[in-house]
Amino acid sequence: MSDQHLPPRSPRPRKIPPHILRRRRIVAVIILLIILALIGWGIWALIGLFLPDDDDQSSPQPQPTVTETVSPSPEASEEEDNDDEPSADACAPEMLVVTGATDQESYAPDETPEFTLTVTHDGDVLCDASLGSDQQNFVVEDADGGFVFSTRACQVDPQEQIVEMEPGQSEEVIFEWERVGTDEQCETIIDDVEPGEYQLVVAMGEHEAEPVRFELAED
């Protein structure tokens, strides 16, 4: 027998028991599921950055609409009842009295005459009177009744105005005359009327007042 020694043999690998393999497989599956869950959560979070915020607490909530019912006041109801009543009739010609007046009897060259037209209700019932500028007329005549000036001759855009008048009520219209003269068609204008005796005749529609005399004094 030889004294030569044989090399040592490597140990044979031990076979892993089946229950340990199952345990490792289960752990590997769990780890894989966790990794997939983390990847899915990351993708969802990234998508959420580009989506509008649907949080109900941050979005404004629609408010209920409240309809308020207002009952008419007694005054409004009374006015509506009055609207149902027939309006007053037009004033009969004999109910209205028209008068004219000047603020002075004589005017210096630097003074502007002021004329007043007054309409008084001389009847005993409520009535409607047409007192607009389309009915008013201030006429200046010389001492012999010759035409000097008329507001109606040169009137532009006359306006209608209906006034409800009670018995005894008066309405006034004031006109300042710039001491100019015209013809009856307002084609010729005299810038400065000469001194002398004149008279004012006012009218409201067909109602004409008695003349009122006044003077334009010399220097």
HUHUSUL-V651853 format. One record per residue. N is the residue number from 0. RES is the residue in one letter. SS is DSSP state (H for helix, E for strand, - for the rest). BURIAL is b if it has 24 or more other ideal C-beta (glycine too) atoms within 12 Angstrom, else e. Layout:
BEGIN
n=N res=RES ss=SS burial=BURIAL
n=N res=RES ss=SS burial=BURIAL
END
This chain:
BEGIN
n=0 res=M ss=- burial=e
n=1 res=S ss=- burial=e
n=2 res=D ss=- burial=e
n=3 res=Q ss=- burial=e
n=4 res=H ss=- burial=e
n=5 res=L ss=- burial=e
n=6 res=P ss=- burial=e
n=7 res=P ss=- burial=e
n=8 res=R ss=- burial=e
n=9 res=S ss=- burial=e
n=10 res=P ss=- burial=e
n=11 res=R ss=- burial=e
n=12 res=P ss=- burial=e
n=13 res=R ss=- burial=e
n=14 res=K ss=- burial=e
n=15 res=I ss=- burial=e
n=16 res=P ss=- burial=e
n=17 res=P ss=H burial=e
n=18 res=H ss=H burial=e
n=19 res=I ss=H burial=e
n=20 res=L ss=H burial=e
n=21 res=R ss=H burial=e
n=22 res=R ss=H burial=e
n=23 res=R ss=H burial=e
n=24 res=R ss=H burial=e
n=25 res=I ss=H burial=e
n=26 res=V ss=H burial=e
n=27 res=A ss=H burial=e
n=28 res=V ss=H burial=e
n=29 res=I ss=H burial=e
n=30 res=I ss=H burial=e
n=31 res=L ss=H burial=e
n=32 res=L ss=H burial=e
n=33 res=I ss=H burial=e
n=34 res=I ss=H burial=e
n=35 res=L ss=H burial=e
n=36 res=A ss=H burial=e
n=37 res=L ss=H burial=e
n=38 res=I ss=H burial=e
n=39 res=G ss=H burial=e
n=40 res=W ss=H burial=e
n=41 res=G ss=H burial=e
n=42 res=I ss=H burial=e
n=43 res=W ss=H burial=e
n=44 res=A ss=H burial=e
n=45 res=L ss=H burial=e
n=46 res=I ss=H burial=e
n=47 res=G ss=H burial=e
n=48 res=L ss=- burial=e
n=49 res=F ss=- burial=e
n=50 res=L ss=- burial=e
n=51 res=P ss=- burial=e
n=52 res=D ss=- burial=e
n=53 res=D ss=- burial=e
n=54 res=D ss=- burial=e
n=55 res=D ss=- burial=e
n=56 res=Q ss=- burial=e
n=57 res=S ss=- burial=e
n=58 res=S ss=- burial=e
n=59 res=P ss=- burial=e
n=60 res=Q ss=- burial=e
n=61 res=P ss=- burial=e
n=62 res=Q ss=- burial=e
n=63 res=P ss=- burial=e
n=64 res=T ss=- burial=e
n=65 res=V ss=- burial=e
n=66 res=T ss=- burial=e
n=67 res=E ss=- burial=e
n=68 res=T ss=- burial=e
n=69 res=V ss=- burial=e
n=70 res=S ss=- burial=e
n=71 res=P ss=- burial=e
n=72 res=S ss=- burial=e
n=73 res=P ss=H burial=e
n=74 res=E ss=H burial=e
n=75 res=A ss=H burial=e
n=76 res=S ss=H burial=e
n=77 res=E ss=H burial=e
n=78 res=E ss=H burial=e
n=79 res=E ss=H burial=e
n=80 res=D ss=H burial=e
n=81 res=N ss=H burial=e
n=82 res=D ss=H burial=e
n=83 res=D ss=H burial=e
n=84 res=E ss=- burial=e
n=85 res=P ss=- burial=e
n=86 res=S ss=- burial=e
n=87 res=A ss=- burial=e
n=88 res=D ss=- burial=e
n=89 res=A ss=E burial=e
n=90 res=C ss=- burial=b
n=91 res=A ss=- burial=e
n=92 res=P ss=H burial=e
n=93 res=E ss=H burial=e
n=94 res=M ss=H burial=b
n=95 res=L ss=E burial=b
n=96 res=V ss=E burial=b
n=97 res=V ss=E burial=b
n=98 res=T ss=E burial=b
n=99 res=G ss=E burial=b
n=100 res=A ss=E burial=b
n=101 res=T ss=E burial=b
n=102 res=D ss=- burial=e
n=103 res=Q ss=- burial=e
n=104 res=E ss=- burial=e
n=105 res=S ss=E burial=e
n=106 res=Y ss=E burial=b
n=107 res=A ss=- burial=e
n=108 res=P ss=- burial=e
n=109 res=D ss=- burial=e
n=110 res=E ss=- burial=e
n=111 res=T ss=- burial=e
n=112 res=P ss=E burial=b
n=113 res=E ss=E burial=e
n=114 res=F ss=E burial=b
n=115 res=T ss=E burial=b
n=116 res=L ss=E burial=b
n=117 res=T ss=E burial=b
n=118 res=V ss=E burial=b
n=119 res=T ss=E burial=b
n=120 res=H ss=E burial=b
n=121 res=D ss=- burial=b
n=122 res=G ss=- burial=b
n=123 res=D ss=- burial=e
n=124 res=V ss=- burial=e
n=125 res=L ss=- burial=e
n=126 res=C ss=E burial=b
n=127 res=D ss=E burial=b
n=128 res=A ss=E burial=b
n=129 res=S ss=E burial=b
n=130 res=L ss=- burial=b
n=131 res=G ss=- burial=e
n=132 res=S ss=- burial=e
n=133 res=D ss=- burial=e
n=134 res=Q ss=- burial=b
n=135 res=Q ss=E burial=b
n=136 res=N ss=E burial=b
n=137 res=F ss=E burial=b
n=138 res=V ss=E burial=b
n=139 res=V ss=E burial=b
n=140 res=E ss=E burial=b
n=141 res=D ss=E burial=b
n=142 res=A ss=- burial=e
n=143 res=D ss=- burial=e
n=144 res=G ss=- burial=e
n=145 res=G ss=- burial=e
n=146 res=F ss=E burial=e
n=147 res=V ss=E burial=b
n=148 res=F ss=E burial=b
n=149 res=S ss=E burial=b
n=150 res=T ss=- burial=b
n=151 res=R ss=- burial=b
n=152 res=A ss=- burial=b
n=153 res=C ss=- burial=e
n=154 res=Q ss=- burial=e
n=155 res=V ss=- burial=e
n=156 res=D ss=- burial=e
n=157 res=P ss=- burial=e
n=158 res=Q ss=- burial=e
n=159 res=E ss=- burial=e
n=160 res=Q ss=- burial=e
n=161 res=I ss=E burial=e
n=162 res=V ss=E burial=b
n=163 res=E ss=E burial=e
n=164 res=M ss=E burial=b
n=165 res=E ss=- burial=e
n=166 res=P ss=- burial=e
n=167 res=G ss=- burial=e
n=168 res=Q ss=- burial=b
n=169 res=S ss=E burial=e
n=170 res=E ss=E burial=b
n=171 res=E ss=E burial=e
n=172 res=V ss=E burial=b
n=173 res=I ss=E burial=e
n=174 res=F ss=E burial=b
n=175 res=E ss=E burial=e
n=176 res=W ss=E burial=b
n=177 res=E ss=- burial=e
n=178 res=R ss=- burial=b
n=179 res=V ss=- burial=b
n=180 res=G ss=E burial=b
n=181 res=T ss=E burial=b
n=182 res=D ss=- burial=e
n=183 res=E ss=- burial=e
n=184 res=Q ss=- burial=e
n=185 res=C ss=- burial=e
n=186 res=E ss=- burial=e
n=187 res=T ss=- burial=e
n=188 res=I ss=E burial=e
n=189 res=I ss=E burial=e
n=190 res=D ss=- burial=e
n=191 res=D ss=- burial=e
n=192 res=V ss=- burial=b
n=193 res=E ss=- burial=e
n=194 res=P ss=- burial=e
n=195 res=G ss=E burial=e
n=196 res=E ss=E burial=b
n=197 res=Y ss=E burial=b
n=198 res=Q ss=E burial=b
n=199 res=L ss=E burial=b
n=200 res=V ss=E burial=b
n=201 res=V ss=E burial=b
n=202 res=A ss=E burial=b
n=203 res=M ss=E burial=b
n=204 res=G ss=- burial=b
n=205 res=E ss=- burial=e
n=206 res=H ss=E burial=b
n=207 res=E ss=E burial=b
n=208 res=A ss=- burial=b
n=209 res=E ss=- burial=e
n=210 res=P ss=- burial=b
n=211 res=V ss=E burial=b
n=212 res=R ss=E burial=e
n=213 res=F ss=E burial=b
n=214 res=E ss=E burial=b
n=215 res=L ss=E burial=b
n=216 res=A ss=- burial=e
n=217 res=E ss=- burial=e
n=218 res=D ss=- burial=e
END
